Amino acid sequence: MLSSPRVRRTLTAVAAGTATLTLLAACGGGDDTSAADGEGASTVAAVIKGLDNPFFQAMEDGINAAADEQGVDVTVQAAQSITDTTGQADRLTALAQQDFGCYVVNPISGSNLVQGLAQIARQDVPIVNIDSPVDADAAEEAGADITTYIGTDNSDAGAQAGQQMIDAVGSGQVAVIGGIAGDVTSGARVDGFTGAVDGTLDVVQTVAADWERQKALTAATDILAANPDLVGFFAANDDMGLGIARAVANAGRTGEVAVISVDGNEEALQAVADGELTATVAQYPYAIGQMGVEACVAATQGADLPAEVTAPVAVVTTENAADALAAFPAPFEEFEDPLADLIQ
């Protein structure tokens, strides 16, 4: 891991404040164009998923902190919710009509931002894709050349959750609750988990709960009733993991049935510290947001960016939950940031 001054600054950037930034909230109006003043590399537009999810709140914090550190004016807009594909597309389309020097996009689906991407492609400015990949065919249809993709290796995150589950329960029956059926991110996490536990644990049921806590709670309640010998659940995100943990508690089986999820949001970290969740594989949405802005700065300076940058993850258990909470939303461990090293 790198220990350069730049990387150490990224770990504490949230404390720097964001007073100089231009920020449009998720549901805010779209008529504030002060960030789009034609200054090229000094202006960045970011369109992310819904701020109803704490994961994307942390991502927004990272975008803002990096913009402050790099002296960039940033406009952030977000979907109304994590499923608001049309609203998110409308936000990008509106921003694409303005004069930004770079765009950061975090699509809800692989293809929902095609119209806006097509408009940006005609401007010949960098497009940085973070967290959820733009579908390659959709990008080609839009004529958009994605400068770089920054995100978690979701298969690896699922695999780490699988190994942690083996460590927690040893053997027995487990269930898997994924996000939206057919979602690439959910599929990768589920496949990573099931591949890691294959031959050691018996996956008795896999269902989709649309990334939603209440749906996961309902599904887990039914699964527990049908499988009294169940020893663990894997959830493809923390919100569903917290719903499962509630179902386990309602059944009086907290501490008997392990619950492991992916994301590392603050509520989940606290649940791990409190013993409600067994573990979470923490992503660094804050760092992903930071690196998105850094990629814009480096690209507009003419740097040759890697096609993909893998964001780090860390398994959080009761042993290190306090450290993770103390640093939140910033990472609690140093990590390699190749984009920071490209900035002049």
N, C-alpha and C positions, 0 to 999 in steps of 0.2 A: 504493500500500500504506500502511496505517496505521502510525504510529509512536508511538501512545499508550503511556503507561506500562503499561496493562493488557496490551496485546498483547506488549510486550517481556517482561513477566513470564511470559506463556505459553510463551515460548521457553526459559525456564530453570526452569520449575516442577518438572521431574523431580528437580532437586537439592534440593528443599525437604523431601523425605521424606514418608512416608505412615504414620507411627507411630500417628496418631490415628484411622485408618480401621478400619472393620470390613470384613474381606475374607473371602469364601468362595472357595476355590480351585475350579478347574474340576471336580475330582473330589471335592471336600470334602463333608462332611455338611451337611444342611440344617436342623439344629436350633439354630443360632446365630441368634437373632432380636434381638440387642441393638441393631441399627440400626433396627429397626422399633418404635420406642417411642412412636409416636403424636405425634411432634413436627411433623407436617406437612411444611413446606418444608425442614426440616432433615434429612430422611431421603430417600434415593434408592435404588431398586433398579435394577440394570443386569443384563440378560441378553444375553450376546454369544455369538459363535461360538467354536469350539474353540480352546483355548490350545495345541493341538499345532501351530498355525500362528503364526509370529512376528509376522505382521501384527496378529493379535488380542491378542498379548502387548503390543505397543506401544499398542494401543487401551486395554487395561486400565490401562497406566501413565498414559495421559492422563486417564482417568476418575479415577484415584486422586489425581493431582496437582491436578486442578481441584477435587475435593472438599476437599482439604486447603486450597487457596487460598481457597475460598468458605466454609469452616467447615461443611461438610455431612458427615453420616455416610452412607457409601455401602456397600451390599452388592452385590458383584459375583459373579455365577455364570455359568458357561460350559458349553457342550456338551462332551461327552467328546471329540468330534472335529468336523471341519468338515462331516461328513455326518450327525451325530447329531441328526436332526430331532426324534425322539421324546423323547430325553433333554433337549434344550433346551426343548421344550414343557412337559415335566414340571417343570422348574425354574421357569419363569415361572408355571405354575399354582400351585405351592407358594408362591411369593413374593406372588402376587395375593391370597392368603388372609390376608396380613399388612397392617399399617397403614403403608404408605409414602406419602410426600407426592408422589412423582413416579416414573415408570418410564421407563427407557431400554431400548429393545429393538433388537437387531440380528439379525433372523431369518435362519435358514439358507435357508428358502424363503419365498416370498411369503405362504404360508398356514399354515405349521406352528405358529404361535403363536396361532391363532384362539381356542382355549379360554381361555387365560390373558387375552387381550385382552378377551374378553367379560366376564370377572370384573372386570377393572380398569375397564371402561366403566361398570359399575354403581356404582363408587366415586366417579366424577366427579372424577378427578385427572388431571393432565397425562400424556400419553404422548408421549415423544420417540423418534422413529424415526431410527436412524443407520445409515450404510453401505449396507445392503441394504434396499430399500423393502418395506414391507408392501403386499401386493396390495390395490388399492382395493376390489375386490369382497369380499375376505376381511375387510377392516376394516369394511365396511358390514354384512356378515353378523354380525360380532361386536358391532355397535353402537358401535364405537370411533371416536372423533374424534381423529385424529393431530394433535397440537399443532404439530409441525414436523418436517420431514425434513432431515437433515444428511448429505451424502455427496458423493462424487466424481462429476463429470460423466464417466462412463466412456467415453462416445463421444468426448469431447474427449481423454481420456487415450490412447485407441487412435489417434486422429488424430495426436497429438503423436509417438507411437511410429512411426507411418507416415512422418511427415516426417523423423524422425531416421533411419529406415531408408533413405530416399531419399538423405539426406545421406551416409550411410555407404557405400552400395553403388552409387549412381547409377542403375543399370539391371540387369535380369536377372530370374531366377526366385527366388521366395521361397515359403515354406510358413508356414502358420498353425496353431498348436496352441491350442485353446480349452479351457475348463474343462468342466463338466458340460453335456452336450447339453441345450439348452432353457433353460439358466440365463440370466436377464436380464442380469446383470452381465457375464458372459462374452460374450454376444451383442452387447452394446453396445460392448465393447472391440474385438471382432473386426470389427464393422461399421465402427467408427471408423477402424480400421487399413486395412481393405480400401478404404474410400472415399477415404482420403488417398493411397493408392498407385495407385489406378485410373488407367490410362493411362500410368503410368511404370514400374511393376513388374508382373511376371506372377505372380499367385498360382496355383501349380500344384497345391497340395493343402491342404485344411483338415480337421483331425481334432480329436476331443475326447479329452482325457487326464484328465478328472475332477479337475483341479487338483493332480494327484499327480506328484511328481518321477519316480518309477520308470516310470510309464506314459508320461510325456513322453519319457524317455530311450529307451524301447523304440520309441515311435512315430517319434522323430527318427532313430534308427538305420535304421529301414526306409525312411524318406523319403530320407535321404541316399544309401542304396544304389540307390534307384529313380530318383534325380534327381542325377546326378553334376555337373550344371552349376549346382546350387543355390547362391545367394549369400547367403541370409539366412533366419532364422526369426523370427517374432513369436510370443511366448507370452503368454497372457492373465493369467498371474501369475508371480511370481518363482520359486516353487518349481519350476514346470514349466520356466521359463527355465534354471534351474540344471541340471535334468536334460538339457535340450537341449544346454547347453554341454558337459556330460560326453560326450554322444554325438558332438559335433563334435570334442572332444579325442581321443576314442577313434579317430575316423576320421583323425586327424592333420591336421585342417583349422582349428584355432584360428587366428584372424587372417585366414582366408580366407572363412569363413562368419560373417556377423554374426548375433548373437543379442540381441534386444531384448525386454524383458518389462515388466510393470507391477506395482508395489507399493512398491518401495524398502525392503525389509527389510534388516537389517544384513548378512546373509550375501551378499545380492545386491549391496549397495553395495561390499562388499569384493571381490567378484568383478569388478565394474566397475573398481575401482582396480587389480586384478591383471591386467586384460586378458582375463579369461575371458568376461565378458559385455560386449557392446558398449555397452549403455546400459540403464537402467531408468527408467521414468516413475514417479517416486516420489509415492505418495500420502502423506497425513499422517494415519495412523490415530491417532497420539497426539493430534493436533489435533482429529480427529473426536470422540474420547472426551472431550477437554476441553470442546468445544462442546456435547456432549450434556448434561453436568452444568450448564454455564452456561445452557442452554435451560431446564432444570428450575428453576433458581433464578429466572430472569427470569419464567418462566410463573407460578410460585407467588407472585411479587410483583405479578402483574397486568399485566405487559407484553404488548403486542401483538406476537407473534412472526411473522416471515415464514413463509409456507407451506413454503418450501424455502430451504436455505442450501447453497451450493456450496462444498465444501472445495477448497483449492488443490492443484495438482500441480506438480512440477518435473522436468524431464528431467535425469538425472544421467549424466554421461559421465566419462571419465578426468580431464577438466579440473576438475570440481568434486566428485569423489567423496570427496576428503579432507575437504572442508568438511561434506559430508553425514554422513560417519562420525563426525566430531568432535561433531556436534550430536545424533546419534541417541540416543534415539528421538524427540526433539523436532525440529521443522522446522529446517532450516538457513537458511531465508529468512524474513523477516517476512511476514505475510499479513494480509489484512483479516478481522476477526472481528466481524461486526455484533452477535452475541449478547452479547459482553462489554460493549458499549456500552449495552445495555438494562438491565444490572443496576444497581440503585440502591445 
